[in-house]
């Protein structure tokens, strides 16, 4: 190309809203960059000019970039945003941070020397949007499982009590059965509202709307619901538990405790699975412990137990899985963890080997701990305007 064409590309570089590079195709060295390049990467122009073009890319991928540039020397135009191994192309800033990028290049001649004129587009916002959509897709899939599981659970209870209704001659017994059917039917209806609220949160349309949630009725209702669903299980709140306190959360908190209790029952192979809920109140926070006499959890699994991979779309378990439990608790500004049960601190009926059928020292048990902000502690929790 003529020098006039070279001047044209220099003018394009100066006018470009994106970073641009001129790379000598004979040496692989950068001969010029525009101001947007130094703005994005944080280098002075003098630091870049004269450097191998591979140095503005991650060092661990140098060979892949070198292969790409060598393959481009015979091409008039060249474009890539992925490396041969399928990973995303990146630039490296002066501070060591990486910037996802796409490269659009054209072969030009400057001062009689073949160059590659490259326009590099910062893809950070595109990648962030893609990752956000992927997380939303994954969480919507998990939410779908939550709703299917909880509705299936409620309907199983409703159908069970409906089967008993024709046999109930006593008016009080019939009234109790109808009341239980109505309670679980109301919960099925409320699930649709809760699902809509959660969809709004994970799609970014609203922030989590926290409100004071009293623990006393919630925990006792979840214990009672678990007993109805799993008649063989012994599920209760510790008699001396201090539950006269409210926490900063949303109505979805009931799903957190429901799934932790159900998880404790379903993964317990004792003849009578035993689960207890304990509450400890501090000045600013509340810790709810879900204690069980199950087989325990190996130490090497405790740190990864709340990961999305542990939930599995086709696995048996608590519906939303521990992944979404962690996701919800995090949205409430709290945290969830798991440890081993201390029989002295949290005794269960089967600890003596006699009181509970099937309980023994082979079932050391686990403790899941949900820590939440108190709603009345003045600790800055966003509880809206109500």
C-alpha positions as semicolon CSV with decimal commas, in nm:
position;residue;x (nm);y (nm);z (nm)
1;X;0,000;0,000;0,000
2;X;0,110;0,360;-0,048
3;X;0,212;0,599;0,231
4;X;-0,112;0,786;0,170
5;X;-0,306;0,473;0,269
6;X;-0,083;0,443;0,576
7;X;-0,172;0,798;0,674
8;X;-0,538;0,708;0,632
9;X;-0,508;0,422;0,880
10;X;-0,322;0,642;1,127
11;X;-0,610;0,889;1,104
12;X;-0,857;0,602;1,159
13;X;-0,661;0,496;1,467
14;X;-0,675;0,845;1,612
15;X;-1,049;0,869;1,547
16;X;-1,133;0,518;1,668
17;X;-1,336;0,489;1,992
18;X;-1,164;0,151;2,047
19;X;-0,802;0,063;2,122
20;X;-0,590;0,016;1,808
21;X;-0,251;-0,144;1,748
22;X;-0,007;-0,130;1,456
23;X;0,202;-0,450;1,459
24;X;0,505;-0,508;1,237
25;X;0,436;-0,843;1,071
26;X;0,807;-0,908;1,014
27;X;0,909;-0,867;1,379
28;X;0,580;-0,907;1,574
29;X;0,654;-0,580;1,755
30;X;0,402;-0,303;1,827
31;X;0,493;0,011;1,635
32;X;0,209;0,237;1,745
33;X;-0,110;0,253;1,954
34;X;-0,379;0,515;1,999
35;X;-0,482;0,698;2,317
36;X;-0,774;0,460;2,383
37;X;-0,521;0,177;2,415
38;X;-0,323;0,352;2,687
39;X;-0,645;0,458;2,859
40;X;-0,773;0,101;2,872
41;X;-0,450;-0,077;2,961
42;X;-0,293;0,186;3,185
43;X;0,045;0,176;3,011
44;X;0,235;0,473;2,873
45;X;0,269;0,466;2,495
46;X;0,644;0,425;2,530
47;X;0,591;0,105;2,730
48;X;0,397;-0,055;2,445
49;X;0,579;0,063;2,135
50;X;0,861;-0,177;2,060
51;X;0,714;-0,459;2,269
52;X;0,603;-0,795;2,125
53;X;0,230;-0,788;2,069
54;X;0,198;-1,111;2,268
55;X;0,297;-0,918;2,583
56;X;-0,041;-0,743;2,597
57;X;-0,207;-1,084;2,631
58;X;-0,197;-1,330;2,925
59;X;0,145;-1,495;2,947
60;X;-0,001;-1,844;2,993
61;X;-0,160;-1,814;2,647
62;X;0,141;-1,671;2,465
63;X;0,187;-1,971;2,237
64;X;-0,178;-1,964;2,131
65;X;-0,160;-1,592;2,046
66;X;0,170;-1,641;1,862
67;X;0,011;-1,917;1,653
68;X;-0,285;-1,694;1,572
69;X;-0,066;-1,403;1,463
70;X;0,162;-1,627;1,256
71;X;-0,142;-1,773;1,081
72;X;-0,266;-1,421;1,003
73;X;0,047;-1,302;0,820
74;X;-0,084;-1,418;0,485
75;X;-0,436;-1,288;0,535
76;X;-0,571;-0,952;0,424
77;X;-0,820;-0,945;0,710
78;X;-0,819;-1,128;1,038
79;X;-1,063;-1,158;1,325
80;X;-1,087;-1,355;1,648
81;X;-1,237;-1,339;1,995
82;X;-1,154;-1,694;2,104
83;X;-0,828;-1,884;2,125
84;X;-0,774;-2,226;1,965
85;X;-0,859;-2,395;2,297
86;X;-1,198;-2,217;2,304
87;X;-1,119;-1,970;2,583
88;X;-1,191;-1,601;2,538
89;X;-0,924;-1,365;2,406
90;X;-0,802;-1,112;2,664
91;X;-0,576;-0,814;2,707
92;X;-0,371;-0,760;3,022
93;X;-0,364;-0,418;3,188
94;X;-0,062;-0,261;3,356
95;X;-0,207;-0,364;3,694
96;X;-0,239;-0,728;3,585
97;X;-0,615;-0,735;3,533
98;X;-0,756;-0,902;3,223
99;X;-1,000;-0,748;2,976
100;X;-1,205;-0,975;2,747
101;X;-1,161;-0,857;2,391
102;X;-1,233;-0,920;2,025
103;X;-0,972;-0,841;1,760
104;X;-1,051;-0,713;1,409
105;X;-0,738;-0,669;1,196
106;X;-0,639;-0,574;0,841
107;X;-0,306;-0,606;0,661
108;X;-0,167;-0,263;0,569
109;X;0,167;-0,120;0,457
110;X;0,332;0,155;0,659
111;X;0,658;0,307;0,535
112;X;0,696;0,010;0,305
113;X;0,671;-0,245;0,587
114;X;0,380;-0,491;0,618
115;X;0,176;-0,426;0,931
116;X;-0,137;-0,557;1,090
117;X;-0,375;-0,276;1,185
118;X;-0,586;-0,415;1,473
119;X;-0,895;-0,269;1,632
120;X;-0,956;-0,429;1,972
121;X;-1,301;-0,403;2,124
122;X;-1,345;-0,424;2,500
123;X;-1,603;-0,698;2,554
124;X;-1,634;-0,655;2,932
125;X;-1,993;-0,536;2,925
126;X;-2,090;-0,806;2,674
127;X;-1,929;-1,080;2,882
128;X;-2,087;-0,946;3,201
129;X;-2,430;-0,943;3,035
130;X;-2,378;-1,296;2,902
131;X;-2,268;-1,423;3,242
132;X;-2,563;-1,251;3,408
133;X;-2,807;-1,411;3,163
134;X;-2,644;-1,751;3,218
135;X;-2,678;-1,715;3,597
136;X;-3,040;-1,611;3,555
137;X;-3,106;-1,911;3,332
138;X;-2,950;-2,144;3,587
139;X;-3,136;-1,991;3,878
140;X;-3,468;-1,997;3,695
141;X;-3,410;-2,366;3,631
142;X;-3,348;-2,416;4,003
143;X;-3,653;-2,208;4,091
144;X;-3,859;-2,429;3,861
145;X;-3,745;-2,727;4,062
146;X;-3,828;-2,549;4,388
147;X;-4,185;-2,485;4,277
148;X;-4,234;-2,835;4,139
149;X;-4,099;-2,995;4,455
150;X;-4,294;-2,780;4,700
151;X;-4,620;-2,811;4,509
152;X;-4,573;-3,187;4,475
153;X;-4,503;-3,207;4,848
154;X;-4,812;-3,004;4,941
155;X;-5,034;-3,197;4,702
156;X;-4,915;-3,529;4,848
157;X;-5,023;-3,409;5,191
158;X;-5,355;-3,278;5,057
159;X;-5,433;-3,605;4,882
160;X;-5,335;-3,804;5,189
161;X;-5,572;-3,612;5,413
162;X;-5,844;-3,616;5,144
163;X;-5,827;-3,998;5,144
164;X;-5,886;-3,998;5,519
165;X;-6,175;-3,753;5,506
166;X;-6,451;-4,002;5,407
167;X;-6,352;-4,228;5,699
168;X;-6,365;-3,950;5,958
169;X;-6,696;-3,971;6,145
170;X;-6,613;-3,730;6,425
171;X;-6,699;-3,368;6,329
172;X;-6,392;-3,236;6,507
173;X;-6,166;-3,477;6,321
174;X;-6,327;-3,381;5,990
175;X;-6,281;-3,012;6,070
176;X;-5,915;-3,073;6,150
177;X;-5,861;-3,258;5,822
178;X;-6,033;-2,984;5,623
179;X;-5,819;-2,724;5,800
180;X;-5,499;-2,908;5,710
181;X;-5,610;-2,945;5,349
182;X;-5,691;-2,575;5,333
183;X;-5,355;-2,481;5,490
184;X;-5,155;-2,674;5,233
185;X;-5,383;-2,551;4,952
186;X;-5,319;-2,192;5,060
187;X;-4,948;-2,262;5,053
188;X;-4,969;-2,387;4,694
189;X;-5,137;-2,061;4,596
190;X;-4,881;-1,850;4,783
191;X;-4,597;-2,025;4,602
192;X;-4,694;-1,854;4,278
193;X;-4,658;-1,513;4,442
194;X;-4,325;-1,609;4,598
195;X;-4,200;-1,739;4,264
196;X;-4,290;-1,414;4,091
197;X;-4,106;-1,214;4,357
198;X;-3,797;-1,429;4,326
199;X;-3,800;-1,408;3,946
200;X;-3,806;-1,028;3,979
201;X;-3,504;-1,045;4,207
202;X;-3,287;-1,277;3,997
203;X;-3,368;-1,097;3,672
204;X;-3,264;-0,769;3,831
205;X;-3,602;-0,604;3,806
206;X;-3,619;-0,545;4,181
207;X;-3,391;-0,569;4,480
208;X;-3,479;-0,820;4,752
209;X;-3,760;-0,666;4,957
210;X;-3,667;-0,753;5,314
211;X;-3,918;-0,737;5,596
212;X;-3,936;-0,853;5,958
213;X;-4,015;-1,226;5,960
214;X;-4,106;-1,376;6,301
215;X;-3,917;-1,700;6,360
216;X;-4,151;-1,859;6,616
217;X;-4,444;-1,944;6,384
218;X;-4,222;-2,010;6,083
219;X;-3,999;-2,271;6,248
220;X;-4,282;-2,448;6,427
221;X;-4,491;-2,455;6,109
222;X;-4,201;-2,606;5,914
223;X;-4,145;-2,869;6,184
224;X;-4,515;-2,959;6,179
225;X;-4,521;-2,972;5,799
226;X;-4,220;-3,206;5,797
227;X;-4,390;-3,439;6,046
228;X;-4,698;-3,456;5,824
229;X;-4,492;-3,526;5,514
230;X;-4,260;-3,775;5,687
231;X;-4,460;-3,945;5,964
232;X;-4,163;-4,167;6,049
233;X;-3,946;-3,864;6,135
234;X;-3,909;-3,694;6,472
235;X;-3,892;-3,322;6,386
236;X;-3,935;-3,047;6,645
237;X;-3,806;-2,716;6,777
238;X;-3,595;-2,751;7,091
239;X;-3,830;-2,682;7,386
240;X;-3,601;-2,414;7,530
241;X;-3,534;-2,245;7,196
242;X;-3,566;-1,868;7,205
243;X;-3,776;-1,793;6,900
244;X;-3,954;-1,473;7,000
245;X;-3,753;-1,268;6,754
246;X;-3,786;-1,144;6,396
247;X;-3,520;-1,154;6,126
248;X;-3,465;-0,948;5,811
249;X;-3,577;-1,168;5,522
250;X;-3,863;-1,227;5,280
251;X;-4,142;-1,488;5,274
252;X;-3,902;-1,712;5,081
253;X;-3,728;-1,776;5,413
254;X;-3,980;-2,055;5,471
255;X;-3,835;-2,239;5,171
256;X;-3,488;-2,211;5,322
257;X;-3,588;-2,391;5,641
258;X;-3,824;-2,631;5,466
259;X;-3,549;-2,752;5,238
260;X;-3,289;-2,775;5,513
261;X;-3,527;-2,982;5,727
262;X;-3,631;-3,202;5,434
263;X;-3,264;-3,245;5,341
264;X;-3,187;-3,358;5,698
265;X;-3,469;-3,614;5,690
266;X;-3,411;-3,748;5,338
267;X;-3,040;-3,803;5,390
268;X;-3,084;-3,985;5,721
269;X;-3,102;-4,364;5,706
270;X;-3,195;-4,407;6,073
271;X;-3,519;-4,588;6,148
272;X;-3,654;-4,270;6,303
273;X;-3,473;-3,969;6,156
274;X;-3,442;-3,707;6,426
275;X;-3,419;-3,334;6,348
276;X;-3,422;-3,042;6,591
277;X;-3,423;-2,667;6,533
278;X;-3,234;-2,443;6,775
279;X;-3,223;-2,064;6,790
280;X;-2,950;-1,844;6,938
281;X;-3,012;-1,468;6,957
282;X;-2,729;-1,213;6,969
283;X;-2,742;-0,833;6,973
284;X;-2,748;-0,795;6,593
285;X;-2,792;-1,145;6,454
286;X;-2,983;-1,468;6,497
287;X;-2,845;-1,815;6,434
288;X;-3,086;-2,097;6,352
289;X;-2,934;-2,443;6,373
290;X;-3,088;-2,745;6,202
291;X;-2,954;-3,042;6,396
292;X;-2,983;-3,404;6,282
293;X;-2,863;-3,752;6,377
294;X;-2,780;-3,855;6,023
295;X;-2,456;-4,008;5,895
296;X;-2,271;-3,676;5,896
297;X;-2,090;-3,498;5,613
298;X;-1,722;-3,562;5,529
299;X;-1,495;-3,263;5,582
300;X;-1,385;-3,261;5,218
301;X;-1,745;-3,203;5,107
302;X;-1,842;-2,933;5,356
303;X;-1,681;-2,648;5,163
304;X;-1,845;-2,741;4,830
305;X;-2,181;-2,856;4,963
306;X;-2,358;-2,531;4,873
307;X;-2,224;-2,515;4,517
308;X;-2,464;-2,533;4,226
309;X;-2,303;-2,853;4,103
310;X;-2,406;-3,028;4,424
311;X;-2,773;-2,964;4,355
312;X;-2,806;-3,139;4,021
313;X;-3,120;-3,097;3,814
314;X;-3,196;-3,470;3,816
315;X;-3,087;-3,555;4,170
316;X;-3,309;-3,661;4,454
317;X;-3,319;-3,426;4,749
318;X;-3,468;-3,109;4,877
319;X;-3,594;-2,957;4,552
320;X;-3,408;-2,628;4,540
321;X;-3,101;-2,791;4,689
322;X;-2,847;-2,637;4,919
323;X;-2,728;-2,415;4,636
324;X;-3,045;-2,211;4,634
325;X;-3,059;-2,218;5,015
326;X;-2,723;-2,043;5,010
327;X;-2,841;-1,808;4,732
328;X;-3,150;-1,701;4,925
329;X;-2,970;-1,656;5,256
330;X;-2,707;-1,445;5,082
331;X;-2,982;-1,225;4,937
332;X;-3,107;-1,171;5,291
333;X;-2,762;-1,049;5,392
334;X;-2,691;-1,366;5,591
335;X;-2,482;-1,678;5,552
336;X;-2,523;-2,053;5,584
337;X;-2,267;-2,312;5,689
338;X;-2,246;-2,675;5,797
339;X;-2,054;-2,858;6,068
340;X;-2,057;-3,167;6,285
341;X;-2,310;-3,206;6,567
342;X;-2,181;-3,179;6,923
343;X;-2,400;-3,425;7,122
344;X;-2,337;-3,234;7,446
345;X;-2,445;-2,901;7,300
346;X;-2,726;-3,047;7,089
347;X;-2,852;-3,373;7,243
348;X;-3,100;-3,587;7,052
349;X;-3,326;-3,867;7,178
350;X;-3,118;-4,138;7,015
351;X;-2,789;-4,044;7,179
352;X;-2,832;-4,309;7,450
353;X;-2,892;-4,575;7,186
354;X;-3,227;-4,661;7,339
355;X;-3,471;-4,373;7,312
356;X;-3,511;-4,359;6,936
357;X;-3,552;-4,656;6,708
358;X;-3,258;-4,701;6,478
359;X;-3,044;-4,428;6,636
360;X;-2,688;-4,518;6,733
361;X;-2,333;-4,393;6,744
362;X;-2,314;-4,470;6,372
363;X;-2,517;-4,153;6,317
364;X;-2,305;-3,866;6,452
365;X;-2,516;-3,604;6,276
366;X;-2,468;-3,263;6,122
367;X;-2,559;-2,905;6,206
368;X;-2,661;-2,653;5,940
369;X;-2,635;-2,295;6,065
370;X;-2,833;-2,009;5,912
371;X;-2,720;-1,669;6,039
372;X;-2,947;-1,371;5,969
373;X;-2,972;-1,009;6,077
374;X;-3,219;-0,928;6,349
375;X;-3,498;-0,709;6,215
376;X;-3,515;-0,504;6,537
377;X;-3,144;-0,454;6,602
378;X;-3,093;-0,130;6,411
379;X;-2,804;-0,285;6,219
380;X;-2,878;-0,127;5,884
381;X;-3,078;-0,406;5,725
382;X;-3,289;-0,267;5,441
383;X;-3,645;-0,344;5,545
384;X;-3,816;-0,112;5,302
385;X;-4,064;0,154;5,408
386;X;-4,310;-0,062;5,603
